[in-house]
Amino acid sequence: MSDHTVSVDLKPGPPMEIADAELAESERIVDHTAGSVHSWDLVTGADGPGTRMTLFMAGCGLRCQYCHNPDTWRMKNGVRHTVEEVMERVTRYQKVMEVTGGGLTISGGEPLLQSKFVTHVFHQAHALGIHTALDTAGLLGARLSDEDLDDIDLVLLDIKSGLPETYKRVTGRPLQPTLDFAERLSRLGKKMWVRFVLVPDLTDAEDNVDAVGAFVSTLDGVERMEILPFHQMGEYKWEATGEPYLLADTKPPTDELIERVKGQLESYGLPVTVA
């Protein structure tokens, strides 16, 4: 057993009470004509191809130890917007999207916490010929029907760890729903960019990385396998969450560690990039 694996075994998991409450609240949503939106961003080269309007939904049922946007965790902290209001803003940039090969990405938080609202937006955007991308951890993928997925051109799927026990420690949730969703996307022929956050002494164990690579290599439609190196840019946001920040002393991965993990994933034939 490597030193990395021993370190992972010693890491505690996140408290889940508030996340559990968010999941329960999401199941009680009856008005799908409006959703709780955290923020918007117009970016190039991130969250999908081209210049994209990224809509960040409020609320998340996971509690990833390395989350750099913990301010998106609660739906009550967002601003209510109707589908029509969202589409008015999206279509403002439609020409730019067309010229650059971009489109609309819906992220979070976890957007599938408000899945019906999100699918309404995607349906209207897709009908206008706008490229659509969903950024999700996959926990709630079962909330989407195959017809819903028809309106999504690309899924940015966060596979946060390959070993179930490590995944539970990292997120507070089970891994299997994400794997099930990934396999379903593969069967349906959906395009995917798979993302893996590399955190020293948490997700970097060789067996954990190998588990990610081995699984992703079985999927059809994976266009990119992205390594996202851990950083501390969101540390200041944790003070307002009321939850302990367990990675305050964790350093970003070294170049050597990034290269080791990149090599591991490439050994499975994956098209690896480092973000």
Secondary structure, 3 states (H helix, E strand, C coil): CCHHHHHHHHCCCCCCHHHHHHHHHHHCCCCCCEEEEEEEEEEECCCCCCEEEEEEECCCCCCCCCCCCHHHCCHHHCEEEEHHHHHHHHHHCHHHHHHHCCEEEEECCCHHHHHHHHHHHHHHHHHCCCEEEEEECCCCHHHCCHHHHHCCCEEEEECCCCCHHHHHHHHCCCCHHHHHHHHHHHHCCCEEEEEEEECCCCCCCHHHHHHHHHHHCCCCCEEEEEEEECCCCCHHHHHHCCCCCCCCCCCCCCHHHHHHHHHHHHCCCCCEEEC
